[in-house]
Amino acid sequence: MAGTGFFGWLRSNSEHYLLIAAHQKLAKEQGSPAPRPPKGAKEIFWLKVFAPTYAVLPWPLRSRIMRAMPGSHRQTWAAPPRSQGPAV
């Protein structure tokens, strides 16, 4: 799971079900077999409520929500080491 606690769980589930929703959309556009339909309340919520709602949110709002949540997406890359001269 990405991270720990509630926000890790939320991020993990979001990524998983957004990926499935993208597969469904691509399969429909390409005329390919789609992933199996959602089963149970959890999958129905994530695929029929969360994914479509997320898709219509404007990027600035999505970005603001992600920045507000703790998690790996807030980590920054370390600065590259200083050059010590030519490599060769």
N, C-alpha and C positions, 0 to 999 in steps of 0.2 A: 504494500500500500504506500502511496506517496505521502510522506509526512506521518504525523500521528494525530490521534484524536479526531474530533468532528471535522475539522477542515481537511485533514488528510483523507478521511472517508468521502467527504463531499467531492474533493478533487478527483479521487480515484473513480467514483461512480460517474461523475460528469464526463470524464475522458472516455470511459468505457461505453456509455450509452450514446454519446455524441458520435463516436466512431461507428457504432452500429447504425445510427440514423443516417450517417453519411453513406454507409454501404447500401442501405435501403434506397436512398435517393439515387445513387449512381446506378444500381441495378435497374431501377425503374427507367432512368434515362437511356440506358444502354440496351434494355430489353433482355437483361440477364436474370438468372434466378436470384431472388432476394433472400436475405437471411430469414430464418423462421419468424413467424409473427410473435409479438410479445405474449408471454404467459404470466399470469398472476398480477396482483396489484402493483408490485414493485416495478416490474418491467413496463407495465402499461403506463404508470406515472412517468417514468423516465423517458419513454419513447413517444408517448402521446401528449404529454403535458410539458415536461422540462425541455426536451430537445426542440420542439417547435417554438416555444417561448424564447429560448436562448437564440434561436436563429433570427428572430425578428428584432431583437434588441440592437440598437445602433452600437457600433464599435466603441465610441467614447464611453458609453455606459458600461459595456462589458469590461472594458479596460479598467475603469474606476473600481468596479466590483472586485476584479482580480487583485488589483493593487491593495485594496483594503483588507484582503484575507491573508493571513500568514501562510507561508508555504515556500516551496522551492522556486516558484516563479518570481519571487522577490529577491532571490539571491543574485548577486552581481558576480561577473567573472573577475578573476584576479588580473591585475595589470600585467602585461607581458614583461619579461625580464629585460633589463637594459642591454643593448647591444654591446658586445665586447670587441667589436672589430669584425673583420671579414671571417666568414666561416671556413674559407679555404685558404 
